[in-house]
Amino acid sequence: MNSAILGVLLISLSGLCYSADSVVDDTELLLTFLIHRHGDRTPIESSLSLTNRADELIEASAKYGYGQLTDVGKRRSYELGQFIRRRYDELLSPTFNRSEIYVRSTDSTRAKMTVLTALAAVYPAPQDNWSNEINWTPIPYTTVPAKYDFNLATVNCPELLTKVYSAYTLTASSIPALAPYQDVLDQWSAIVGLNLTQYPIYTYSLNDVYTAQMSLGIPLDDDLAAIYPEIAVIAGIALDALYSSYTSRVLSSGPLLNQFFTVADQVIAGEDVQRVQIYSAHDLNVFAFETVTRVAEKQGVPKYASAYALELRKVVDTGDYIVVPVYLNTPSEDVIKYLDIEECGQRCAYESFRSLTSIYNLEESLWRTECGFSPDMEIDTSSGENHPMSSTALGEPVYSSIQLVYCNSSAIAGSHIMNSAILSVLLISLGGLCYSADSVVDGTELLLTFLIHRHGDRTPIESFLALSTHAEELEEASAKYGYGQLTDVGKRRAYQLGQFIRRRYDELLSPTFNRSEIYVRSTDSTRAKMTVLTALAAVYPAPQDNWSEDINWTPIPYTTVPAKYDFNLASLNCPAFSSVLYSGSPATVPEMDQYANVLAEWSSILGYNISTEPLMTAYSLNDLYVSQVSLGIPLDDDIAAIYPEIGKIAGIAIKALYDPEEVRALTGGVLLKQFFTVADQLIAGVDVQKVHIYSAHDVNVFALEAATKVANPQGVPKYASAYALELRKVVDTGDYIVVPTYLATPSEDVITYLDIEECGQRCAYESFRSVTSDIVMNENEWRTACGFSDDMLTKHDGIDRSTCAKRLKLKLNCNFIVTFVRHTKLIVIHAKLEAHLREQYFATHDAASERCC
């Protein structure tokens, strides 16, 4: 029993025994579908006009920024995680297993930091943690861009906004539930100088700022404090009025309800699905979900870190499936409430629940149509931090009270004292190479870094085990993590990457996290997300006045894009790229000739003629060897003897695969466009995040090298390697230059300045633009060039091809290629090869296997 298991056990025993009650006795928990509000935050900047304590609120917010999670909020978020572990312990392993839990957050900093902190409690660091110094382990989440996220309908759904606007014209007399509180409304109106009887919906906004104010330890004035209990009730009534119409309810939460039924149906059908589904969001989301699930008595404005869950349960004696709605008002009180569904009670038969809520069950594609969504619709996603219902001035017309987009509010630069975070950053800065003290960047001012890195060391892809003579050892070594997952060695290397980022880019970063300085995006791959989480733990060490005395870590968020839409996953979502890769790649390249003897020896060892498909074969086998060595499993002597040459051959292979101009554009063109967009803004004097980090894969790092026309490509990128485009300004002349910087491995801490073709290591900015102009494309151009379609299926649509490949286990000498084309990075299966596979395999195996693949 290690510390993680013990920690989980103690958490389980320390709280209420939730299942020992009359509502869920005699039931088996099958699924929880939970949505929660973020933890305590600072006020929205525009709401400061609603209080006479503005100066105090500004001072209290300085440490965090406006609308940001506070230390109190982090502690409450941690309590939420402890609740989740206690109540749903039976569905969760002691350590993270991505097949058990799905976590999604809105792309709001406070929501992401909340769920990161909660997950630190759901999965305490095990005794054999990856780090002896940091008692935390990275647990990833996923996000959807605000433009496409159905949980941000107040941002991207014009039809909903029309309904919300119209609600602000309601008067108190049109909301019967307010009648008993008319005296309080009159008293409150006199205090704030606004007729709240005429504009009762504003009570929600006022209550919002009061709640933030009290959480920061700033008391309400006595006259407001005296009526605050009634204020909270009135705000809840106002929120209910906002969501009183069918349209506002279905457009706010219909797709989330649809997600519940999708997963619940899969559970009932016996499919393997993640049984714990967590959505980190906002008070409006929690309340809207109550409305579409037809809760008889709604719970008012959701408090910080409150949660509402639909539990799918099975009655043991009868086998009937029921839905139990569970509400956590606040994790600090640790008391749950079972809610009643209209006409169905607290134990609602599953099909009855489906029938009762059917009018609100809305598929995402239909939601976009009913919203009036358009792909060309422009929304401000620059911060995503303001409350969608915040007010700038109560006396202004109704429209001013609603932010169509989470409005951009600049982060607050607070004064810093010499705490442990600053000291740690200082030591990191002094402990490494003084990177700027060299001839390439001497005499320049660093303005921007645009960095892409590979994830840290991982276990092998499951389907590759058939290629190894050490399959059993690899399987045993992978059991702790899962296949294709970040290892403890990978976490340590990722942490070293973060230390490198802090050392080299210290001048662009504050000692503590400031969202206006840094943009972090990861592919929606567990290993990439865990890598960047761990790196960020080194970029921002926990300060002396950390939110927790027990955990020396602080949450730093990232963003993701669903794999189907991510330009960094062209191998999954870009048919044109796959076509070029499989039909347009050369059979061999002249650079391979010097390794003819090695290829012959390698072929002899494997019993397969590598020369027939040298590029992808060399790349894929090298990938397996690298993960094997990282796991501490030595290569066979004959392979080890030629391993250095194998790495060079793999480097030649990836260079040849990414050499065609079309491939360069499809795999790196959009990322390069992103660089120019940010660099142009910076040069124009616009305030931008000056550190951009993309967590991805070896092919992405190499693709950006190819797209930027590096004259001396660095071979297959190693684990946690990084390639950065640094925008610099020559001090003497004022000229802007691009300096391509490569980190082969953070454990060696040595950088290489790369040469741009016909431009060198200090490439004039406009010359760099000219050299790469044939590669650059925006996302819309990329989708067109790819042949992208919204109806297109990708690997991430639930087809586990690696599992199918494992079932095949064909011998290396007859069907080698099928294994590596099913690699997650080179995914589209060549039709001719697939036909050959089926002919050989399915002649002697069951039809179920054929359906799987």
Residue, then its C-alpha position, 0 to 999 in steps of 0.5 A: m500500500n503506497s501513499a497514493i492508495l493510502g491517501v485515497l483510502l483516507i479520503s474515502l473514510s474521512g467523508l460521509c459514506y454517501s452511498a449509505d442512504s435511502v436514495v441510493d441504497d440497493t443500487e450500483l453506481l455505473l456512471t457520474f456526469l458532473i458539471h461544476r462551477h469554478g472556485d472563488r475568483t476576483p471580480i470582473e473588472s467591469s463590475l467594480s463600478l457596482t461597489n463602493r469598495a473598488d479601491e480595496l477590490i483592485e488591491a486584493s485582485a492585484k495578485y491574481g488579475y481580474g476574474q481569476l481564481t484566488d488562493v481561497g478558490k484553489r483550496r475550495s477546488y481541492e475540496l471539490g476534488q476530495f469530494i469527487r474522490r470520496r463519492y466516486d472512489e469505486l469508479l476510479s483507480p488510485t492512480f490516473n487511468r485515462s480510460e476511466i475519467y473524462v475531464r473537459s473545461t471551458d477555455s477560461t483560465r479560472a475554470k481550467m485552474t479549478v479542475l487542475t487543482a481538483l484533480a490534484a485531490v482526486y489523484p494524490a501523488p503516489q509514494d513512487n512519484w516521478s519527483n522527490e521534490i514535488n508532491w503532485t502528479p500531472i492529470p490532463y483535461t481537454t478544452v474546446p475553443a470558445k467559438y465552438d464550445f456548447n458550454l459557452a453559448t453566451v459567447n457563440c450562440p447569437e439566438l441565445l444572446t437575443k433571448v438573454y438581452s430580452a430578459y433584461t427588459l423584464t420588470a419585477s412585476s413580471i416575475p411573480a416569485l419576486a413579489p415577497y421580496q418587494d420591500v428588500l428590492d426597494q431597500w436595495s435600490a435605495i442603497v445602490g441608486l438603481n431601480l431594481t424593481q425596474y431592472p431586477i435581472y441586474t440583481y444577479s450581476l450585483n450579487d456576483v460582485y458581492t460574492a467575490q468581494m466577501s470571498l476576498g475578505i472585504p466585508l459588505d457595508d452594514d446596510l447590504a450585509a443586513i439584507y444579504p440573505e435575501i439578496a442571494v435569493i433574489a439573484g437566484i430568482a433573477l437567474d431563473a427568469l433568465y432561463s425561463s424560456y425553452t430557447s434559453r434552456v435548450l441552447s444553453s445546455g441541450p448538447l450537454l444533456n445529449q452527451f449524458f445520454t450518449v455516454a449512458d446508453q454506451v454504459i448500458a450497452g456494455e461498452d467500455v467508456q469513461r465512467v467519470q465525466i467532469y465538466s469544469a465551467h461556470d455558474l450559468n452552466v450548472f444552473a442551465f443543466e438543472t433547467v434542462t434536466r427538469v429539476a423541480e426545485k432549482q438551487g439558486v445561483p450556484k456557489y463557487a465550486s458547487a457541483y451538479a451530477l447525474e448519476l446513472r445507477k442500476v437497482v441491484d434487485t431488479g436490474d432497472y436503470i435509474v438517474v439520481p440527480v445529486y447537488l453539492n452546494t459547496p465542497s467546504e460543507d461536504v453535504i449533498k442534496y438529492l434533487d427531485i425531477e419533475e414528475c419523476g422524483q429522486r430515483c427517476a427511471y432512465e427511460s422516463f428521464r429520457s422521455l421527460t427531458s426529450i424536448y431539451n435533448l439537442e445534438e451538437s450539430l443541431w445546436r449550431t444550426e438553431c443558434g445561428f452559428s456560422p464558421d465565419m462568425e468572429i468572436d473575441t477569444s483573446s481572454g475568455e475571462n469576463h463573466p458573460m453577464s457582467s455589467t459595465a454601467l447599470g445606467e447604460p442600455v440593456y446591451s451594455s450589461i452583457q458581454l457578447v464575448y468574455c471581454n478582454s481585461s488586461a491582467i493586473a501587474g502586482s508588486h512582487i516581493m522576494n518570495s520562494a518563487i522569485l528565488s527559485v526563478l532566480l536560481i534557475s536563471l543563474g544555474g544554466l547556461c547564460y544563453s544570451a551571451d553568445s555571438v548570435v544573439d548578442g546585441t539583440e533584445l528578445l521580443l517573442t518566442f514561439l516554441i513547439h516541443r515534443h512530449g517527454d519519454r513514453t511507453p511504446i505504441e501498443s501495436f508496435l509490440a509485435l515488432s519487438t523481441h522484448a514484447e513481454e518486457l515492454e508490456e510489463a514496463s508499460a503496465k504502470y502507465g498504459y501504452g503510448q503514455l508519459t513515463d516518470v522518466g518523461k515527466r522528469r525530462a518534461y520538468q527539465l524542459g520547463q526549467f530550460i524555458r524559464r532560464r532562456y525566456d525569464e525576461l519575458l515571464s513574471p515569477t508567478f503566472n500571468r495569463s497576459e504573458i504566456y499562451v500554452r496549447s497542447t494537442d489533445s493527446t494525454r502524453a502531450k498534455m501531461t508533458v506541458l503540465t509538468a514543464l509549466a510546474a518548472v516554469y512557475p515554481a510554487p511561491q512561498d505563500n502558495w495556496s496549499e501548505d501541503i502541495n508545493w505546486t500551483p496550477i498553470p492552465y493550457t488550452t487544447v483543440p479537438a483532434k478533428y480540428d487541430f492543424n497540429l494533427a494533420s495525420l488524423n484530419c487532413p486527407a490530402f496530407s495522408s494521400v501525399l504521404y502514402s502515394g507521393s513519398p519516394a521509395t528511397v532517397p540518395e542519402m540512404d545509399q551510404y547506409a546500404n550495408v547497415l540496411a542489409e545487416w538490419s534486414s538480416i536481423l529482422g528477417y525482413n527486407i527494409s530496403t523495400e520500404p526504407l523510409m517509414t520502416a526505419y522511422s517506425l522501428n527507430d521509434l520503438y527502439v527509442s521507447q524501449v531504451s528509455l524504459g531501461i530495456p536494452l536492445d539486442d546486441d546486434i541491434a545495439a551495434i548499429y543503433p547509432e546508424i539507425g537513428k541517422i537513417a530514421g532522420i533521413a527518412i523523416k526528412a524525406l517524408y516531409d520534404p515535399e512542399e505540399v507536406r510542409a504547407l499542410t503540416g507546418g503552414v498554419l503554425l507558421k501563420q500563427f507566428f507571423t500573426v503574433a509577431d506582426q501584432l507585437i511589432a505594431g505595438v499591440d499587447v500580446q502574449k510574448v511566450h507561445i508554447y505548443s506541446a505536440h509530437d516529433v512530427n510537429v517539431f520536424a514539420l515546423e523545421a521543414a516549414t521554416k526551411v531549416a538548412n540543417p534539420q536535426g533528425v527525428p526530434k528526441y523526447a522533450s526536444a524543442y524548436a523555437l522561432e525567436l523574434r529579436k530586435v537588433v539594439d543598434t539598428g532597430d531591425y527585426i530578426v528571426v533566430p531559429t533555436y533548437l534544443a535537442t534534449p533538455s537533459e543536456d541543456v545545449i542549444t543549436y542555432l539553425d540556419i534558414e535557407e538563404c538567410g542564415q541564423r539571424c534572418a531579417y524578419e521580412s526576408f524570413r517572411s519572403v523565404t517561407s511565403d509559399i508555405v504559410m496558410n491560414e486555417n481556412e486555407w488549410r482545411t480547403a487544401c486538406g479536403f477537410s469535412d465536418d462529417m469526416l471521421t478520425k481516430h478520435d471518434g471512438i475507433d481504437r485501431s491500436t487495439c485491433a492491431k494488437r489482436l492481429k499479431l501478424k509475424l514481422n516477416c510477412n505483414f510488417i507494414v500494417t503495424f506502423v501504418r496504424h501508428t497514431k502519428l501515421i494513421v491513415i491505412h493504405a487501401k491496398l495494404e488493408a485489402h492484403l491484410r484482410e485477405q491474409y487474416f480474416a480467412t482464419h479469424d472471426a467476423a468480430s475481429e473484422r468489425c473491430c478493424 
